[in-house]
Amino acid sequence: MLLPTLVGSLFGLLLSGVWIGAALGLTGIIIMMLWGGGVSLLGTTVWNAINHYALAAIPGFLFMGQILLQSGIGTRMYDSLFPLMARFPGKLLHSNIFLSAMFAAVLGISTANAAIVGSVAIPELRKRKYDEGLLLGTVCMGGTLGILIPPSAALILYGVMAEVSIAGLFAAGMIPGLLMALFFMSYIGIKGIITPGIAPTEEKALPFRATLRSVVRIWPVLVISIATLVPIYVGLVTTTEAAGVGALASMIMARLFGKLDWQRIKTSLINAAELSAMIFFLVTGAMILSISISSLGIPRALVVAVGGLQVSPMIIFAVIFVMYLVLGCFIDTISLMIMSIPFVCPILRDLGFDMIWFGIMLILVIEMGLVTPPVGLNLFVTQAIAGPGTTMMTVARGSVPFLLLTLVVVVLLAIFPEIVTFLPRILGFGGYV
């Protein structure tokens, strides 16, 4: 009766329109009351769910991203890189990927990444008559770099829930994130050579000296990235402290080179608080459900059952991979991670998988879910920014080539896990020696 109650309660509440965090928590309370001896652990569970020092980094990073968005620094970056990208086949389409990778290093959240790049790129490149499908595809898939290239709210959540070094995860995500950006830009370049019509042929690049002067104007964002990440890697600050440093650096740069006033600071604080509250509410609900199920010994039973299967660990990993790919079509990123990590990680850890490597693989699969209907959040964001007349299928079709390239990266990381573990091993993070 436990499984039907769990599934029936959870999906019944979700389908009725109840908030995801509330649905998770209420399902956990029902299980506690029926099988777990009441709800005496509820107060402790709720407190422990959010009483993690590392989770305090999330509001800091979100505030940092909001400051860049509200102050106009993001638009400044885009304008600065236009002259450089116009020199390559595919021209300004490269800007969407390049800037998504740069914004990822200061935003850490995918939908915000797509929103910033898309709000500037879509009207600008439409005016210049770039290919609509590729334009929307680069905005949509470029945004997914925001949850892989550090700092990333998703990596912080995974590190807390899987009890893995967040600094190690940040280091591990760097090379795969840059590899994805390189693959995306290579595809645009090859497509630009084969089909020059994807970009306006009459558009000419600026002289080299003018291009260089323009590109140099992105240095404020580089300063913010360095101020945020380097202290983590050299061991001067924790991830949470780095979020504070990054937020302060973003305010200084925005005040000096952007449009920062008290109203924009207030708006940034409110937006960051709303996003943080949403994430913490989901974490609390998921932890209530997780504790209720764990108290019944179900995770351990699953580990024993899976460990007893006469199949290789890679087959078990492949099954879990497919599960995430399917569920990612229907459940948003944070909710899917929070609901599954407490149960999946013990199984994979028991089978000997590297938890930092799995964290990056998990993020990549979830990235694919972000652009897969019907609940691909980046599809919705891109469609909304593109305006009336743009359908979900138009955005999805433009994203398909980049989605396939993401799958290629996943296969490469599965065959060569050293791509993920190399940097944290060199830096000594995550227990590597």
N, C-alpha and C positions, 0 to 999 in steps of 0.2 A: 504493500500500500504506500510505502514511502515514495518510491519513484513516481507513481501516478499523481500523488499529492504535490510533489515538488514541481513536476512539469505542468500539471493542470493549474496550480496556483500561480506560478510565475507567468506563463503565457496567457492565462486568463486575465491577470491584472494588466499585463502589457497591452493586450488587444483591447482592453476596456479604456485605454487612454491614460492610465495611471503613470506618473513619472517613473522612469526606470529605477532610480535610487529607491523610491518608495516601494516599488514592486519587489525588488530584491530583499529589502528589509522586512517587509510584511510576510514574504514567503519564509524567511528565516524564522520569524516569530511564530508562525503557524507550526513549523517543524519542531521548534523548541517546546511548544505547548503540548503537542501530540506525542512526541517521542523523546524529548530531551529533558524532561523533568521541570518544565516551567521556564520562565524568562528571568531567572535570578542572575544570569550572566549578562543580561542585556546592557546594563549601565556600564559595566567594565568593558564590554565589547565596543560600544560606541566610543568610549574615551580612547581605547587603544587603537581604534581605526584611524584616528586623526592625530594621535600623540606620537608622531614620527618627526624627528628633527629635519630629516631630508625633505619631507613634504613642504616645509616652509619655503623651500626654494621656488616652488611653482608660482606663488603670487609675485615674487620678485622678478622672475623671468617674464611673466605675462605683463607686468607693469612696464618693464623695459621695452617690450615690443609695442605696447600701446603708446608710449612716449614717442617712439620713432614714427608710428603711424600718424599721430595727432599733430606732430610738429612739422611734418612735411619733409623730413630727412629721407624717407623712402622715395618720394618723387624725385628728390635731388639725385639719389643714386641712379635712378633709371635714366634721367636726362644725361648724366655724366657718362654712362656706358654706351649710349646710342652710337656715337661716332666710331668707337672701337669695333662694335659688332657689325656695323655696316660694311666692314672690310671682308667678311667671310661669306661663303655661299649660304643662302638662307637668311643672311643679313640680320635684321633686328629680331627675328624669331629666337636667335641665340640669347638675346638679352633676357628673355623670360626665364630660361633655365639658369643662366649665370646669376641673375639677381635673386632667383629663388634659393639658390645655394648660399648666397651671401646673407639673405634675410634669415635663412634657416639658422645661421650661426648666432642670431640675436633674438629671434622670435621664439623658436622652439615649439610652435604649434602650427599644424598643417593648414587649417582653414584660414587662419590669419595670414599665412604666407600667400595663399592663393588670392585672398581678398586684396592685399596690398598690390601685388604684381598685376593682378587682373584689372583693378580699378584704373591703373595707369596705362597698361599695355593694350587692352581691348579697344578703347576708343582711338588711341594713337595709331595702332597698326591697322585698324579698319579704315581710318582716314587715308592711310597710305596704300590701301587695297592689297593687303597680305592675304594669303590663303586662309579662309575662315576656319576650316577644320584643324589645320596645324596650329593656328593661333590659339584656339580654345584648348586644344590638346596640350600645348606647352604650358599654358596657365594652370590647367587642372593637374597635370602630372608633376609639373615643377613644384607645385605647392606641397606635394607629398614629401619632398626633401626636408620639410620643416620638422618632421618627427623622427628623422634619422641623424642628420648632422647636428651635433651638440651646440648649445644646450637644448635638450628636448624634454618636454613635460612627460611624454610617454616613457622615455628611458628612466626618468626619475621614479615614476610610478612602478615600473618593472623592477628597478633596483630595490625599492622599499619592500615590495611584496614578495620578491624572489630572494631577498636577503643577499644581494649581489652588490659589489662595489659600483657606485654610480660613476665615480671618476673613471673606473675601468670601462664602463659602458660608453661613456663619452668618448674615450680614446678609441674604443672598438668601432664606434659608428662613423668615425671620420673618413676612413679609407673607403668603405662601401658607399657612403653618401657621395663622395667625390667621384667614385667610379660610375655611379648611376648618372650623375650630372654629365660626365664625359661621354657616356654611351648616348644619352639624349642629344647632346650637341653634335656628336658624330653623325647620328641619324639625320639631323636637320641639315648638316653640311652635305652629306651624300645625296639627300633628297633635293637640295638646292642645285647640285651639279646636274642630276638627272632631269629634274623638272624646274628649270629656272623661273617658271611662271609663278612659283609659290611666293616670290618676293618681287616688288616692282623693279624692273630692269633700269628704269631711269634714275633710281636713287643712287647717289654717289657718296663715297666716303669723304670725310674731311682730310686735308693734308695731315701728314704724320705729326707735326708739331702741335697743331690745333687739337688733334685726337689725344695726344699725350696730356696736354693741359686740361682737357675735359675729364679724362680718366682719373687724374690726380685728385679731383674733387670728391672722390668717394672715401678719402682717408678718414673722415670722422667715424664711419662705420667700422673700418678696420681697427681703429683705436678702441672702440667699444668691444669688439670681439676679442682683441688681445687682452684688454683689461679684465674681461670675464673669464677667459679660458686658461691663459698662461698661469695665473696664480694657482689654479687647481692642479695643473700638471706638474708644477714644481713643488707642490706640497705646502704652499703658504696659507691657503684657505680651504675650507670645506666647500662643497657644492652650494650649500645654503648661504654661506658668507659671500661666495662669488656672485650669487644672484643680487645681493645688496650692492656689491661693487659695480656690477654691470648696470643696475638701475641708476646709481649715482652718475656713472660715466655717461649714460644715455641722456640724462637730464643736462649735464654740463655741455655735451656736444649739441644737444637740441637748442639750448639757450644761446650758444655761440653761433651756430650755423643754421638754425631752423627758426620756427615760429612758436616759441614756447612761452606761455603765460599761465597765470593761475587758473584760468578757465580750462585750458587744455590739460593741465596737471590734474585738475578735479575730474575731468572726463576720463582720463587715463586710469586714475585710481578706481573710479566707479566700474569701468569696464573690466579691469583686472580683478576687482573684488567679485563681480558677478561670475566671471569665468572660474575663478578659484572656488567659489561657493558651490558651483555646479559640480566640479570635480570632487570636492570633499564630500558632498552629499552622496554621490555615486559610490565613493570609497566606503562610506559608512554603511550604506545599504548592502553592498557586496560583502563586507566583513561580517555583518550580522548573519547573512546566509552562509558564509564560509564557516564561521564558528559553529553554527547550528548543525551543519553537516559533519564537520570534523569531530564534534563531540560524540557522534554516533559511530566513529571509526571508519567512515566510508572511504576517505582518501587512502588510508593505509590498506584497506581491503582492495582498492583499485590497484595500488602499487603491487601487492602480492599477486593479484590476478593477472595483471599485465606481465609481471616478471616471470610468471609461470607459463606464458605462451611460448610455444615452440617456433618462434619466428625471430629473425634478427632484429636488433634494436633499430636499425635504419628503416625497417618496414613499419615498426611502431611509430617512428618519427614521421614517416610519410603519411600514415593514417591521420596523425595529429595535424600535420601540415594541411591536408585536404579538408579536415574539419574546420580549421581556421579560415581557409579560403571560402568555404561555403557559408559559414556563419558571418563572415565579414560582409557578405552581401546584404545582410538583414540587421546587423547590430553595429552600432557605432564603435569607434576605436577604443575609447576609454572604458566603456561598459564591457566590451568583449574581453579586454585584458583583465579587468577587475574580477569578472565572473569566473574566468578560466585559470588564471595563474596559480591560485592556491591549490588546484587539483592537478594541473598538468606538470608543473615544475617538480613536485616530489617524484612523479613517475620517471621523468627524464633524468633527474639527478640520480635516482636509484639505478638507472640503466647506464650511468657513466658519461652522460653528455655534459659538455662544457656549458655552464649556465650563461656565461657572457656571450658565447657564440649563439646559443639558442635565443637570447634576448634580441640580438640583431636580426636573426632570421625571422623571429616573431614580428618585429617592426616592419620588415619588408613585406611579409604576407598581409599585415594589416594595411600597409600602404596600398596594396593591390585592392583590398576591400574598399578603400576610400574612393576609388574610381569605378566601382562595380555597382550597377543598379540592383535593387531599388533604393538602398540606403547609402549610396556613395556620397558622403558629405561634400567632398570636393566638387562632385558633379553639380550638386545643388548650388554651392557657392558660385561656381563659374557661370552656371546658367543665370543666376540672379544678377550677377554683375554684367553679363552680356546683354541683358535687357529683353524686352518683349520681342517675340518672333524667334527666339533661340530655343530650340527644344533640347530635352535631356539627351536624346539620341544623337543629336549633332555633336554635343560635347563628348559623349561616350565614344562615338566613332573616331573623333580626332584624337582620343586618348589611347586607342587600341595599340598602335605601334609602340608607344612608350610603355604600355602595360606589358607587352611581350618582352621588351628589353629588360624590364624589372624582373621578369621570370628568368631571363638569361643570367642576371646577376645572382638571383637566388641559387640557380644551379651551380654557378661558379663558386659561390661561398660554401655550398654543400660538398663540392669536390675538393676545394682548397680552403679549409677552415682557417689556415694561417693568415688569409687576407684580413680576417676579423681579429684574430688573436695577436697578430704581429705587434701592433702599436702598444696595446696594454702590457704585453710581455716585455717590450723594450723599456717602458716607463715603470714597470714593476707594480702595476695595479692589478686588482682582482685576484690576488693570491698567486700570480705567476712568478716564477723565479728563473 
